Structures are given as structure tokens and as C-alpha cells.
Amino acid sequence: MAQTSVEQENKTGWMTILAGLFVILSLVAYYMLAGQTIWVRLAALLGGFAVAIVIAAMSSDGKRFFAYAKESVAEAKKVVWPSRKETTQMTLIVFAFVVVMSLFLWAADKLIEWLVFSVFLGWK
């Protein structure tokens, strides 16, 4: 049973490497076909990417990735997004908090500046 797992991992590794090679080869083909029209170059590039995606999807890592992506989309559909009114209200609350905090920090800075320079150091 352990040998089957090792063989599966080895197969997955080779499939991932093969998919990477197809990506690299499609990029090389894109630049080697510089004298051709853009449509031929894009066909070579996108065709190589498509083959790489199919190979990667057939690996166990690819299958896990696509399962994860499907679950993520399903979870994102469950999210209850705030209404426009709620979003506007929360934005205004945050803005008001920033203004109040900036005034507080400015006042604290001026107080500390006055204490240090006027009271302790005696500067005018």
C-alpha cells in the first residue's frame, strides 16, 4: 500500500513537471514565431497553456486544487454582502473615527511638545 502511494506521488511529480515544460515550450514557441501573425503566435501560446492545464488537472494535485476552487466558490456564494446603505454608514463611521483620532493625536502631540520644550527645557 505504501508503494502505491509513492508511485502516485512520483506520477504526480512527473505530470507537474510535464505541465511546466508545456508552459515553457509554449512561451518559446510564441517568441520563435515572431515573424508570424499575432494570431498564430497566440494560438501556439494559448494551445500550450491549455495542454498544460489539462495535464495539471489530471494529476492528483490538480484534482485537489479544482476541488478546493469549487468549494471556495460555493463558500463565496454563501456570503451575505452588506447593502449600499450599510456600506455608506460604515464608511462614514470609519471616516468620523479617523477625524476624531487625528484631532486627539494632534492635541496630544501639541501637549507633549509644550511640556517638553516650554516646561522642562524652558525654551520659548
Backbone atoms as SQL, in Angstrom:
CREATE TABLE atoms (id INTEGER PRIMARY KEY, chain TEXT, resi INTEGER, resn TEXT, atom TEXT, x REAL, y REAL, z REAL);
INSERT INTO atoms VALUES
  (1, 'A', 1, 'MET', 'N', 0.814, -1.178, 0.000),
  (2, 'A', 1, 'MET', 'CA', 0.000, 0.000, 0.000),
  (3, 'A', 1, 'MET', 'C', 0.865, 1.252, 0.000),
  (4, 'A', 2, 'ALA', 'N', 1.965, 1.248, 0.745),
  (5, 'A', 2, 'ALA', 'CA', 2.862, 2.394, 0.784),
  (6, 'A', 2, 'ALA', 'C', 3.519, 2.603, -0.566),
  (7, 'A', 3, 'GLN', 'N', 3.795, 1.503, -1.274),
  (8, 'A', 3, 'GLN', 'CA', 4.436, 1.624, -2.571),
  (9, 'A', 3, 'GLN', 'C', 3.484, 2.284, -3.568),
  (10, 'A', 4, 'THR', 'N', 2.201, 2.015, -3.480),
  (11, 'A', 4, 'THR', 'CA', 1.223, 2.642, -4.358),
  (12, 'A', 4, 'THR', 'C', 1.199, 4.144, -4.137),
  (13, 'A', 5, 'SER', 'N', 1.281, 4.559, -2.879),
  (14, 'A', 5, 'SER', 'CA', 1.294, 5.983, -2.556),
  (15, 'A', 5, 'SER', 'C', 2.530, 6.653, -3.135),
  (16, 'A', 6, 'VAL', 'N', 3.681, 6.007, -3.016),
  (17, 'A', 6, 'VAL', 'CA', 4.920, 6.559, -3.552),
  (18, 'A', 6, 'VAL', 'C', 4.837, 6.645, -5.068),
  (19, 'A', 7, 'GLU', 'N', 4.293, 5.612, -5.708),
  (20, 'A', 7, 'GLU', 'CA', 4.153, 5.634, -7.161),
  (21, 'A', 7, 'GLU', 'C', 3.206, 6.750, -7.591),
  (22, 'A', 8, 'GLN', 'N', 2.129, 6.957, -6.846),
  (23, 'A', 8, 'GLN', 'CA', 1.176, 8.020, -7.172),
  (24, 'A', 8, 'GLN', 'C', 1.831, 9.389, -7.040),
  (25, 'A', 9, 'GLU', 'N', 2.615, 9.601, -5.955),
  (26, 'A', 9, 'GLU', 'CA', 3.305, 10.868, -5.775),
  (27, 'A', 9, 'GLU', 'C', 4.323, 11.087, -6.871),
  (28, 'A', 10, 'ASN', 'N', 5.030, 10.029, -7.276),
  (29, 'A', 10, 'ASN', 'CA', 6.017, 10.123, -8.339),
  (30, 'A', 10, 'ASN', 'C', 5.329, 10.492, -9.648),
  (31, 'A', 11, 'LYS', 'N', 4.177, 9.863, -9.918),
  (32, 'A', 11, 'LYS', 'CA', 3.432, 10.162, -11.133),
  (33, 'A', 11, 'LYS', 'C', 2.960, 11.611, -11.123),
  (34, 'A', 12, 'THR', 'N', 2.490, 12.082, -9.982),
  (35, 'A', 12, 'THR', 'CA', 2.037, 13.463, -9.861),
  (36, 'A', 12, 'THR', 'C', 3.187, 14.426, -10.103),
  (37, 'A', 13, 'GLY', 'N', 4.353, 14.118, -9.567),
  (38, 'A', 13, 'GLY', 'CA', 5.512, 14.974, -9.768),
  (39, 'A', 13, 'GLY', 'C', 5.885, 15.084, -11.233),
  (40, 'A', 14, 'TRP', 'N', 5.874, 13.964, -11.935),
  (41, 'A', 14, 'TRP', 'CA', 6.211, 13.984, -13.350),
  (42, 'A', 14, 'TRP', 'C', 5.157, 14.715, -14.169),
  (43, 'A', 15, 'MET', 'N', 3.907, 14.580, -13.782),
  (44, 'A', 15, 'MET', 'CA', 2.849, 15.283, -14.510),
  (45, 'A', 15, 'MET', 'C', 2.967, 16.791, -14.312),
  (46, 'A', 16, 'THR', 'N', 3.343, 17.210, -13.119),
  (47, 'A', 16, 'THR', 'CA', 3.525, 18.631, -12.852),
  (48, 'A', 16, 'THR', 'C', 4.709, 19.176, -13.640),
  (49, 'A', 17, 'ILE', 'N', 5.786, 18.405, -13.687),
  (50, 'A', 17, 'ILE', 'CA', 6.963, 18.815, -14.472),
  (51, 'A', 17, 'ILE', 'C', 6.610, 18.887, -15.950),
  (52, 'A', 18, 'LEU', 'N', 5.855, 17.911, -16.438),
  (53, 'A', 18, 'LEU', 'CA', 5.449, 17.905, -17.842),
  (54, 'A', 18, 'LEU', 'C', 4.572, 19.116, -18.162),
  (55, 'A', 19, 'ALA', 'N', 3.670, 19.459, -17.263),
  (56, 'A', 19, 'ALA', 'CA', 2.829, 20.644, -17.466),
  (57, 'A', 19, 'ALA', 'C', 3.682, 21.906, -17.496),
  (58, 'A', 20, 'GLY', 'N', 4.666, 21.994, -16.617),
  (59, 'A', 20, 'GLY', 'CA', 5.578, 23.133, -16.619),
  (60, 'A', 20, 'GLY', 'C', 6.376, 23.221, -17.910),
  (61, 'A', 21, 'LEU', 'N', 6.800, 22.069, -18.414),
  (62, 'A', 21, 'LEU', 'CA', 7.533, 22.064, -19.687),
  (63, 'A', 21, 'LEU', 'C', 6.654, 22.560, -20.832),
  (64, 'A', 22, 'PHE', 'N', 5.380, 22.185, -20.836),
  (65, 'A', 22, 'PHE', 'CA', 4.483, 22.670, -21.883),
  (66, 'A', 22, 'PHE', 'C', 4.308, 24.186, -21.802),
  (67, 'A', 23, 'VAL', 'N', 4.264, 24.735, -20.588),
  (68, 'A', 23, 'VAL', 'CA', 4.182, 26.188, -20.445),
  (69, 'A', 23, 'VAL', 'C', 5.432, 26.843, -21.014),
  (70, 'A', 24, 'ILE', 'N', 6.593, 26.307, -20.671),
  (71, 'A', 24, 'ILE', 'CA', 7.852, 26.866, -21.168),
  (72, 'A', 24, 'ILE', 'C', 7.940, 26.732, -22.686),
  (73, 'A', 25, 'LEU', 'N', 7.563, 25.565, -23.215),
  (74, 'A', 25, 'LEU', 'CA', 7.606, 25.364, -24.662),
  (75, 'A', 25, 'LEU', 'C', 6.638, 26.287, -25.394),
  (76, 'A', 26, 'SER', 'N', 5.486, 26.540, -24.815),
  (77, 'A', 26, 'SER', 'CA', 4.545, 27.450, -25.476),
  (78, 'A', 26, 'SER', 'C', 5.092, 28.876, -25.484),
  (79, 'A', 27, 'LEU', 'N', 5.786, 29.281, -24.412),
  (80, 'A', 27, 'LEU', 'CA', 6.419, 30.606, -24.401),
  (81, 'A', 27, 'LEU', 'C', 7.537, 30.697, -25.432),
  (82, 'A', 28, 'VAL', 'N', 8.337, 29.633, -25.518),
  (83, 'A', 28, 'VAL', 'CA', 9.410, 29.599, -26.514),
  (84, 'A', 28, 'VAL', 'C', 8.820, 29.660, -27.917),
  (85, 'A', 29, 'ALA', 'N', 7.753, 28.905, -28.169),
  (86, 'A', 29, 'ALA', 'CA', 7.113, 28.912, -29.484),
  (87, 'A', 29, 'ALA', 'C', 6.573, 30.300, -29.811),
  (88, 'A', 30, 'TYR', 'N', 6.014, 30.974, -28.836),
  (89, 'A', 30, 'TYR', 'CA', 5.484, 32.319, -29.047),
  (90, 'A', 30, 'TYR', 'C', 6.576, 33.261, -29.542),
  (91, 'A', 31, 'TYR', 'N', 7.749, 33.199, -28.924),
  (92, 'A', 31, 'TYR', 'CA', 8.828, 34.095, -29.328),
  (93, 'A', 31, 'TYR', 'C', 9.565, 33.604, -30.565),
  (94, 'A', 32, 'MET', 'N', 9.588, 32.311, -30.812),
  (95, 'A', 32, 'MET', 'CA', 10.228, 31.784, -32.025),
  (96, 'A', 32, 'MET', 'C', 9.404, 32.107, -33.271),
  (97, 'A', 33, 'LEU', 'N', 8.114, 32.270, -33.100),
  (98, 'A', 33, 'LEU', 'CA', 7.236, 32.580, -34.229),
  (99, 'A', 33, 'LEU', 'C', 7.052, 34.087, -34.385),
  (100, 'A', 34, 'ALA', 'N', 8.082, 34.852, -34.094),
  (101, 'A', 34, 'ALA', 'CA', 7.991, 36.311, -34.139),
  (102, 'A', 34, 'ALA', 'C', 7.656, 36.823, -35.542),
  (103, 'A', 35, 'GLY', 'N', 8.020, 36.083, -36.570),
  (104, 'A', 35, 'GLY', 'CA', 7.742, 36.508, -37.938),
  (105, 'A', 35, 'GLY', 'C', 6.317, 36.218, -38.382),
  (106, 'A', 36, 'GLN', 'N', 5.591, 35.446, -37.636),
  (107, 'A', 36, 'GLN', 'CA', 4.211, 35.082, -37.986),
  (108, 'A', 36, 'GLN', 'C', 3.231, 36.143, -37.474),
  (109, 'A', 37, 'THR', 'N', 1.979, 35.986, -37.874),
  (110, 'A', 37, 'THR', 'CA', 0.961, 36.923, -37.395),
  (111, 'A', 37, 'THR', 'C', 0.711, 36.684, -35.908),
  (112, 'A', 38, 'ILE', 'N', 0.076, 37.665, -35.304),
  (113, 'A', 38, 'ILE', 'CA', -0.187, 37.572, -33.871),
  (114, 'A', 38, 'ILE', 'C', -1.130, 36.419, -33.561),
  (115, 'A', 39, 'TRP', 'N', -2.008, 36.078, -34.499),
  (116, 'A', 39, 'TRP', 'CA', -2.970, 35.003, -34.261),
  (117, 'A', 39, 'TRP', 'C', -2.281, 33.648, -34.180),
  (118, 'A', 40, 'VAL', 'N', -1.278, 33.429, -35.018),
  (119, 'A', 40, 'VAL', 'CA', -0.523, 32.172, -34.978),
  (120, 'A', 40, 'VAL', 'C', 0.258, 32.088, -33.675),
  (121, 'A', 41, 'ARG', 'N', 0.868, 33.198, -33.293),
  (122, 'A', 41, 'ARG', 'CA', 1.644, 33.214, -32.060),
  (123, 'A', 41, 'ARG', 'C', 0.752, 32.976, -30.846),
  (124, 'A', 42, 'LEU', 'N', -0.415, 33.644, -30.807),
  (125, 'A', 42, 'LEU', 'CA', -1.336, 33.447, -29.685),
  (126, 'A', 42, 'LEU', 'C', -1.892, 32.028, -29.655),
  (127, 'A', 43, 'ALA', 'N', -2.127, 31.448, -30.833),
  (128, 'A', 43, 'ALA', 'CA', -2.619, 30.066, -30.875),
  (129, 'A', 43, 'ALA', 'C', -1.588, 29.123, -30.272),
  (130, 'A', 44, 'ALA', 'N', -0.307, 29.324, -30.598),
  (131, 'A', 44, 'ALA', 'CA', 0.750, 28.483, -30.034),
  (132, 'A', 44, 'ALA', 'C', 0.833, 28.677, -28.522),
  (133, 'A', 45, 'LEU', 'N', 0.750, 29.915, -28.079),
  (134, 'A', 45, 'LEU', 'CA', 0.844, 30.209, -26.647),
  (135, 'A', 45, 'LEU', 'C', -0.343, 29.641, -25.873),
  (136, 'A', 46, 'LEU', 'N', -1.544, 29.956, -26.328),
  (137, 'A', 46, 'LEU', 'CA', -2.736, 29.505, -25.611),
  (138, 'A', 46, 'LEU', 'C', -2.937, 28.002, -25.742),
  (139, 'A', 47, 'GLY', 'N', -2.554, 27.426, -26.879),
  (140, 'A', 47, 'GLY', 'CA', -2.641, 25.967, -27.038),
  (141, 'A', 47, 'GLY', 'C', -1.722, 25.244, -26.058),
  (142, 'A', 48, 'GLY', 'N', -0.508, 25.748, -25.909),
  (143, 'A', 48, 'GLY', 'CA', 0.419, 25.159, -24.950),
  (144, 'A', 48, 'GLY', 'C', -0.077, 25.296, -23.523),
  (145, 'A', 49, 'PHE', 'N', -0.638, 26.459, -23.207),
  (146, 'A', 49, 'PHE', 'CA', -1.201, 26.652, -21.869),
  (147, 'A', 49, 'PHE', 'C', -2.372, 25.707, -21.632),
  (148, 'A', 50, 'ALA', 'N', -3.221, 25.529, -22.648),
  (149, 'A', 50, 'ALA', 'CA', -4.377, 24.637, -22.499),
  (150, 'A', 50, 'ALA', 'C', -3.922, 23.198, -22.251),
  (151, 'A', 51, 'VAL', 'N', -2.909, 22.744, -22.982),
  (152, 'A', 51, 'VAL', 'CA', -2.396, 21.387, -22.782),
  (153, 'A', 51, 'VAL', 'C', -1.807, 21.260, -21.380),
  (154, 'A', 52, 'ALA', 'N', -1.096, 22.277, -20.929),
  (155, 'A', 52, 'ALA', 'CA', -0.503, 22.251, -19.590),
  (156, 'A', 52, 'ALA', 'C', -1.593, 22.201, -18.518),
  (157, 'A', 53, 'ILE', 'N', -2.656, 22.944, -18.710),
  (158, 'A', 53, 'ILE', 'CA', -3.753, 22.930, -17.733),
  (159, 'A', 53, 'ILE', 'C', -4.416, 21.569, -17.689),
  (160, 'A', 54, 'VAL', 'N', -4.622, 20.952, -18.853),
  (161, 'A', 54, 'VAL', 'CA', -5.242, 19.623, -18.887),
  (162, 'A', 54, 'VAL', 'C', -4.350, 18.601, -18.195),
  (163, 'A', 55, 'ILE', 'N', -3.052, 18.659, -18.457),
  (164, 'A', 55, 'ILE', 'CA', -2.123, 17.720, -17.816),
  (165, 'A', 55, 'ILE', 'C', -2.097, 17.943, -16.303),
  (166, 'A', 56, 'ALA', 'N', -2.044, 19.205, -15.900),
  (167, 'A', 56, 'ALA', 'CA', -2.020, 19.507, -14.467),
  (168, 'A', 56, 'ALA', 'C', -3.324, 19.098, -13.800),
  (169, 'A', 57, 'ALA', 'N', -4.438, 19.236, -14.501),
  (170, 'A', 57, 'ALA', 'CA', -5.735, 18.865, -13.922),
  (171, 'A', 57, 'ALA', 'C', -5.863, 17.361, -13.746),
  (172, 'A', 58, 'MET', 'N', -5.136, 16.599, -14.512),
  (173, 'A', 58, 'MET', 'CA', -5.199, 15.142, -14.400),
  (174, 'A', 58, 'MET', 'C', -4.377, 14.624, -13.227),
  (175, 'A', 59, 'SER', 'N', -3.477, 15.433, -12.701),
  (176, 'A', 59, 'SER', 'CA', -2.671, 14.996, -11.565),
  (177, 'A', 59, 'SER', 'C', -3.504, 15.067, -10.293),
  (178, 'A', 60, 'SER', 'N', -3.058, 14.385, -9.263),
  (179, 'A', 60, 'SER', 'CA', -3.814, 14.412, -8.003),
  (180, 'A', 60, 'SER', 'C', -3.779, 15.797, -7.370),
  (181, 'A', 61, 'ASP', 'N', -2.666, 16.514, -7.514),
  (182, 'A', 61, 'ASP', 'CA', -2.598, 17.887, -7.009),
  (183, 'A', 61, 'ASP', 'C', -3.597, 18.773, -7.749),
  (184, 'A', 62, 'GLY', 'N', -3.710, 18.582, -9.048),
  (185, 'A', 62, 'GLY', 'CA', -4.649, 19.361, -9.841),
  (186, 'A', 62, 'GLY', 'C', -6.088, 19.066, -9.457),
  (187, 'A', 63, 'LYS', 'N', -6.378, 17.803, -9.209),
  (188, 'A', 63, 'LYS', 'CA', -7.736, 17.438, -8.794),
  (189, 'A', 63, 'LYS', 'C', -8.067, 18.059, -7.444),
  (190, 'A', 64, 'ARG', 'N', -7.102, 18.049, -6.531),
  (191, 'A', 64, 'ARG', 'CA', -7.325, 18.683, -5.225),
  (192, 'A', 64, 'ARG', 'C', -7.514, 20.185, -5.371),
  (193, 'A', 65, 'PHE', 'N', -6.743, 20.796, -6.276),
  (194, 'A', 65, 'PHE', 'CA', -6.866, 22.234, -6.499),
  (195, 'A', 65, 'PHE', 'C', -8.251, 22.587, -7.037),
  (196, 'A', 66, 'PHE', 'N', -8.728, 21.831, -8.025),
  (197, 'A', 66, 'PHE', 'CA', -10.040, 22.128, -8.588),
  (198, 'A', 66, 'PHE', 'C', -11.156, 21.867, -7.570),
  (199, 'A', 67, 'ALA', 'N', -11.002, 20.857, -6.730),
  (200, 'A', 67, 'ALA', 'CA', -11.986, 20.617, -5.671),
  (201, 'A', 67, 'ALA', 'C', -11.984, 21.783, -4.690),
  (202, 'A', 68, 'TYR', 'N', -10.802, 22.269, -4.342),
  (203, 'A', 68, 'TYR', 'CA', -10.689, 23.418, -3.441),
  (204, 'A', 68, 'TYR', 'C', -11.325, 24.656, -4.072),
  (205, 'A', 69, 'ALA', 'N', -11.084, 24.864, -5.379),
  (206, 'A', 69, 'ALA', 'CA', -11.653, 26.024, -6.060),
  (207, 'A', 69, 'ALA', 'C', -13.179, 25.957, -6.071),
  (208, 'A', 70, 'LYS', 'N', -13.734, 24.771, -6.307),
  (209, 'A', 70, 'LYS', 'CA', -15.192, 24.620, -6.298),
  (210, 'A', 70, 'LYS', 'C', -15.761, 24.908, -4.911),
  (211, 'A', 71, 'GLU', 'N', -15.095, 24.403, -3.877),
  (212, 'A', 71, 'GLU', 'CA', -15.549, 24.655, -2.510),
  (213, 'A', 71, 'GLU', 'C', -15.452, 26.143, -2.156),
  (214, 'A', 72, 'SER', 'N', -14.412, 26.803, -2.646),
  (215, 'A', 72, 'SER', 'CA', -14.250, 28.233, -2.379),
  (216, 'A', 72, 'SER', 'C', -15.364, 29.039, -3.035),
  (217, 'A', 73, 'VAL', 'N', -15.719, 28.694, -4.259),
  (218, 'A', 73, 'VAL', 'CA', -16.807, 29.390, -4.946),
  (219, 'A', 73, 'VAL', 'C', -18.122, 29.159, -4.202),
  (220, 'A', 74, 'ALA', 'N', -18.343, 27.933, -3.751),
  (221, 'A', 74, 'ALA', 'CA', -19.571, 27.632, -3.005),
  (222, 'A', 74, 'ALA', 'C', -19.630, 28.443, -1.714),
  (223, 'A', 75, 'GLU', 'N', -18.504, 28.584, -1.019),
  (224, 'A', 75, 'GLU', 'CA', -18.473, 29.377, 0.215),
  (225, 'A', 75, 'GLU', 'C', -18.682, 30.864, -0.075),
  (226, 'A', 76, 'ALA', 'N', -18.111, 31.341, -1.185),
  (227, 'A', 76, 'ALA', 'CA', -18.275, 32.758, -1.536),
  (228, 'A', 76, 'ALA', 'C', -19.733, 33.071, -1.860),
  (229, 'A', 77, 'LYS', 'N', -20.464, 32.099, -2.387),
  (230, 'A', 77, 'LYS', 'CA', -21.883, 32.309, -2.684),
  (231, 'A', 77, 'LYS', 'C', -22.718, 32.395, -1.410),
  (232, 'A', 78, 'LYS', 'N', -22.224, 31.849, -0.316),
  (233, 'A', 78, 'LYS', 'CA', -22.950, 31.884, 0.951),
  (234, 'A', 78, 'LYS', 'C', -22.787, 33.215, 1.690),
  (235, 'A', 79, 'VAL', 'N', -21.860, 34.037, 1.268),
  (236, 'A', 79, 'VAL', 'CA', -21.576, 35.294, 1.958),
  (237, 'A', 79, 'VAL', 'C', -22.758, 36.248, 1.791),
  (238, 'A', 80, 'VAL', 'N', -23.146, 36.874, 2.879),
  (239, 'A', 80, 'VAL', 'CA', -24.204, 37.888, 2.834),
  (240, 'A', 80, 'VAL', 'C', -23.512, 39.242, 2.789),
  (241, 'A', 81, 'TRP', 'N', -23.600, 39.899, 1.647),
  (242, 'A', 81, 'TRP', 'CA', -22.910, 41.166, 1.468),
  (243, 'A', 81, 'TRP', 'C', -23.766, 42.297, 2.040),
  (244, 'A', 82, 'PRO', 'N', -23.137, 43.341, 2.582),
  (245, 'A', 82, 'PRO', 'CA', -23.908, 44.461, 3.136),
  (246, 'A', 82, 'PRO', 'C', -24.590, 45.249, 2.018),
  (247, 'A', 83, 'SER', 'N', -25.687, 45.904, 2.390),
  (248, 'A', 83, 'SER', 'CA', -26.404, 46.730, 1.418),
  (249, 'A', 83, 'SER', 'C', -25.628, 48.028, 1.188),
  (250, 'A', 84, 'ARG', 'N', -26.081, 48.790, 0.210),
  (251, 'A', 84, 'ARG', 'CA', -25.425, 50.065, -0.085),
  (252, 'A', 84, 'ARG', 'C', -25.534, 51.013, 1.113),
  (253, 'A', 85, 'LYS', 'N', -26.691, 51.015, 1.769),
  (254, 'A', 85, 'LYS', 'CA', -26.903, 51.882, 2.926),
  (255, 'A', 85, 'LYS', 'C', -25.958, 51.506, 4.067),
  (256, 'A', 86, 'GLU', 'N', -25.848, 50.218, 4.348),
  (257, 'A', 86, 'GLU', 'CA', -24.949, 49.761, 5.415),
  (258, 'A', 86, 'GLU', 'C', -23.497, 50.100, 5.099),
  (259, 'A', 87, 'THR', 'N', -23.117, 49.928, 3.849),
  (260, 'A', 87, 'THR', 'CA', -21.743, 50.231, 3.442),
  (261, 'A', 87, 'THR', 'C', -21.450, 51.718, 3.607),
  (262, 'A', 88, 'THR', 'N', -22.394, 52.554, 3.187),
  (263, 'A', 88, 'THR', 'CA', -22.210, 54.005, 3.325),
  (264, 'A', 88, 'THR', 'C', -22.117, 54.400, 4.792),
  (265, 'A', 89, 'GLN', 'N', -22.995, 53.846, 5.623),
  (266, 'A', 89, 'GLN', 'CA', -22.963, 54.170, 7.050),
  (267, 'A', 89, 'GLN', 'C', -21.645, 53.761, 7.692),
  (268, 'A', 90, 'MET', 'N', -21.175, 52.577, 7.397),
  (269, 'A', 90, 'MET', 'CA', -19.914, 52.114, 7.985),
  (270, 'A', 90, 'MET', 'C', -18.729, 52.950, 7.486),
  (271, 'A', 91, 'THR', 'N', -18.763, 53.365, 6.222),
  (272, 'A', 91, 'THR', 'CA', -17.698, 54.214, 5.697),
  (273, 'A', 91, 'THR', 'C', -17.679, 55.551, 6.417),
  (274, 'A', 92, 'LEU', 'N', -18.847, 56.129, 6.644),
  (275, 'A', 92, 'LEU', 'CA', -18.913, 57.403, 7.366),
  (276, 'A', 92, 'LEU', 'C', -18.456, 57.263, 8.812),
  (277, 'A', 93, 'ILE', 'N', -18.786, 56.145, 9.438),
  (278, 'A', 93, 'ILE', 'CA', -18.331, 55.902, 10.817),
  (279, 'A', 93, 'ILE', 'C', -16.809, 55.811, 10.862),
  (280, 'A', 94, 'VAL', 'N', -16.234, 55.108, 9.926),
  (281, 'A', 94, 'VAL', 'CA', -14.767, 54.986, 9.874),
  (282, 'A', 94, 'VAL', 'C', -14.141, 56.353, 9.625),
  (283, 'A', 95, 'PHE', 'N', -14.713, 57.122, 8.702),
  (284, 'A', 95, 'PHE', 'CA', -14.184, 58.454, 8.416),
  (285, 'A', 95, 'PHE', 'C', -14.247, 59.344, 9.652),
  (286, 'A', 96, 'ALA', 'N', -15.375, 59.320, 10.362),
  (287, 'A', 96, 'ALA', 'CA', -15.515, 60.122, 11.577),
  (288, 'A', 96, 'ALA', 'C', -14.500, 59.690, 12.636),
  (289, 'A', 97, 'PHE', 'N', -14.295, 58.388, 12.779),
  (290, 'A', 97, 'PHE', 'CA', -13.322, 57.890, 13.743),
  (291, 'A', 97, 'PHE', 'C', -11.915, 58.365, 13.389),
  (292, 'A', 98, 'VAL', 'N', -11.576, 58.361, 12.119),
  (293, 'A', 98, 'VAL', 'CA', -10.252, 58.825, 11.685),
  (294, 'A', 98, 'VAL', 'C', -10.082, 60.306, 12.013),
  (295, 'A', 99, 'VAL', 'N', -11.125, 61.107, 11.771),
  (296, 'A', 99, 'VAL', 'CA', -11.044, 62.539, 12.075),
  (297, 'A', 99, 'VAL', 'C', -10.864, 62.755, 13.579),
  (298, 'A', 100, 'VAL', 'N', -11.662, 62.070, 14.403),
  (299, 'A', 100, 'VAL', 'CA', -11.564, 62.220, 15.859),
  (300, 'A', 100, 'VAL', 'C', -10.183, 61.790, 16.347),
  (301, 'A', 101, 'MET', 'N', -9.688, 60.666, 15.857),
  (302, 'A', 101, 'MET', 'CA', -8.366, 60.192, 16.291),
  (303, 'A', 101, 'MET', 'C', -7.255, 61.136, 15.838),
  (304, 'A', 102, 'SER', 'N', -7.369, 61.699, 14.644),
  (305, 'A', 102, 'SER', 'CA', -6.334, 62.626, 14.188),
  (306, 'A', 102, 'SER', 'C', -6.327, 63.890, 15.048),
  (307, 'A', 103, 'LEU', 'N', -7.512, 64.374, 15.437),
  (308, 'A', 103, 'LEU', 'CA', -7.567, 65.535, 16.330),
  (309, 'A', 103, 'LEU', 'C', -6.990, 65.204, 17.706),
  (310, 'A', 104, 'PHE', 'N', -7.300, 64.024, 18.217),
  (311, 'A', 104, 'PHE', 'CA', -6.755, 63.605, 19.510),
  (312, 'A', 104, 'PHE', 'C', -5.233, 63.501, 19.460),
  (313, 'A', 105, 'LEU', 'N', -4.713, 62.867, 18.416),
  (314, 'A', 105, 'LEU', 'CA', -3.260, 62.727, 18.312),
  (315, 'A', 105, 'LEU', 'C', -2.581, 64.075, 18.115),
  (316, 'A', 106, 'TRP', 'N', -3.211, 64.976, 17.368),
  (317, 'A', 106, 'TRP', 'CA', -2.649, 66.306, 17.203),
  (318, 'A', 106, 'TRP', 'C', -2.588, 67.024, 18.548),
  (319, 'A', 107, 'ALA', 'N', -3.679, 66.947, 19.315),
  (320, 'A', 107, 'ALA', 'CA', -3.715, 67.592, 20.629),
  (321, 'A', 107, 'ALA', 'C', -2.683, 66.971, 21.575),
  (322, 'A', 108, 'ALA', 'N', -2.563, 65.664, 21.562),
  (323, 'A', 108, 'ALA', 'CA', -1.568, 65.000, 22.414),
  (324, 'A', 108, 'ALA', 'C', -0.165, 65.406, 22.006),
  (325, 'A', 109, 'ASP', 'N', 0.099, 65.531, 20.722),
  (326, 'A', 109, 'ASP', 'CA', 1.414, 65.944, 20.237),
  (327, 'A', 109, 'ASP', 'C', 1.731, 67.366, 20.691),
  (328, 'A', 110, 'LYS', 'N', 0.762, 68.256, 20.566),
  (329, 'A', 110, 'LYS', 'CA', 0.988, 69.645, 20.987),
  (330, 'A', 110, 'LYS', 'C', 1.194, 69.746, 22.501),
  (331, 'A', 111, 'LEU', 'N', 0.449, 68.943, 23.265),
  (332, 'A', 111, 'LEU', 'CA', 0.612, 68.939, 24.718),
  (333, 'A', 111, 'LEU', 'C', 2.010, 68.451, 25.105),
  (334, 'A', 112, 'ILE', 'N', 2.442, 67.361, 24.503),
  (335, 'A', 112, 'ILE', 'CA', 3.784, 66.832, 24.797),
  (336, 'A', 112, 'ILE', 'C', 4.842, 67.822, 24.352),
  (337, 'A', 113, 'GLU', 'N', 4.650, 68.443, 23.180),
  (338, 'A', 113, 'GLU', 'CA', 5.604, 69.446, 22.703),
  (339, 'A', 113, 'GLU', 'C', 5.696, 70.608, 23.687),
  (340, 'A', 114, 'TRP', 'N', 4.559, 71.092, 24.168),
  (341, 'A', 114, 'TRP', 'CA', 4.548, 72.196, 25.131),
  (342, 'A', 114, 'TRP', 'C', 5.239, 71.792, 26.432),
  (343, 'A', 115, 'LEU', 'N', 4.917, 70.566, 26.929),
  (344, 'A', 115, 'LEU', 'CA', 5.546, 70.102, 28.172),
  (345, 'A', 115, 'LEU', 'C', 7.055, 69.992, 28.031),
  (346, 'A', 116, 'VAL', 'N', 7.524, 69.418, 26.958),
  (347, 'A', 116, 'VAL', 'CA', 8.963, 69.196, 26.798),
  (348, 'A', 116, 'VAL', 'C', 9.700, 70.508, 26.581),
  (349, 'A', 117, 'PHE', 'N', 9.233, 71.308, 25.609),
  (350, 'A', 117, 'PHE', 'CA', 10.007, 72.492, 25.245),
  (351, 'A', 117, 'PHE', 'C', 9.785, 73.685, 26.183),
  (352, 'A', 118, 'SER', 'N', 8.574, 73.900, 26.632),
  (353, 'A', 118, 'SER', 'CA', 8.306, 75.088, 27.465),
  (354, 'A', 118, 'SER', 'C', 8.527, 74.819, 28.946),
  (355, 'A', 119, 'VAL', 'N', 8.011, 73.709, 29.435),
  (356, 'A', 119, 'VAL', 'CA', 8.068, 73.457, 30.873),
  (357, 'A', 119, 'VAL', 'C', 9.424, 72.882, 31.280),
  (358, 'A', 120, 'PHE', 'N', 9.839, 71.787, 30.661),
  (359, 'A', 120, 'PHE', 'CA', 11.062, 71.117, 31.083),
  (360, 'A', 120, 'PHE', 'C', 12.334, 71.805, 30.609),
  (361, 'A', 121, 'LEU', 'N', 12.381, 72.207, 29.334),
  (362, 'A', 121, 'LEU', 'CA', 13.599, 72.814, 28.790),
  (363, 'A', 121, 'LEU', 'C', 13.623, 74.327, 28.928),
  (364, 'A', 122, 'GLY', 'N', 12.492, 74.935, 29.112),
  (365, 'A', 122, 'GLY', 'CA', 12.435, 76.397, 29.290),
  (366, 'A', 122, 'GLY', 'C', 12.620, 77.157, 27.997),
  (367, 'A', 123, 'TRP', 'N', 12.420, 76.527, 26.845),
  (368, 'A', 123, 'TRP', 'CA', 12.540, 77.220, 25.570),
  (369, 'A', 123, 'TRP', 'C', 11.260, 77.986, 25.305),
  (370, 'A', 124, 'LYS', 'N', 11.358, 79.035, 24.514),
  (371, 'A', 124, 'LYS', 'CA', 10.167, 79.803, 24.181),
  (372, 'A', 124, 'LYS', 'C', 9.864, 79.716, 22.730);
